Amino acid sequence: MDHEILINQCRQLIHDPVILKLVEQYVGRSVDNGGIYRYVKRGIPLGCSLSPPMGAA
């Protein structure tokens, strides 16, 4: 799942900037690979209660 597409879909449905910021923080994450951090632009966090509804969006 591409984060940019997901956020754009959420912007069409959610008009509260606080909630939109929370959604952006939910999908935006970085991973550590031996001290090198990279931003993840695709996928959703597994094990989070929001993953199923976001995956269905």
N, C-alpha and C positions, 0 to 999 in steps of 0.2 A: 504494500500500500504506500503510495507516494504521499508524503506529508503535505506538500503544497496543494495537491488536489483535495485531500481531506480537509485542510484548513479552509480552503475556498468554499467547499460544500457547507461547512459549519457556519461560515460568514453569511451565507444565504438564509440560514435558518435561525441563527442566534444573533441577536442585536445588542446584547449586553456585553460591553467591552471587558468587564471583569471575567465573565464566563469564557469569552473567547481567549483571553490571556491564559486562563487555566488550561484550556484545551491545547493551546500552543505549547505550554510547559509540559503537558502530559506526553505529547508526541515527540517533542524535541528532547533528545538525550545524546550523550556522548559515551563512547566506550574507550576503555584504556587497553592498549595493546603494548605491553612492555614499556610503559612510561610515555607512549605516544597516544594522544587523545585524538579521536576523530569523531566528527558529528555524524550521526546516523540520519539519513534523509528518507529512508524507506522502512516500512515495517511498523509494528506496534508492540509495546511491551507485553510479554507473556505473563500471565498470572495476575494481572491487574483487573479489577472488576469492570473497568471501562473498556477493556479490549473487545469483548463481544459486540457491544453496541457500535463502537467505532468501526469495527470490521464489517458491520452490516450497513454502514452509511453509504 
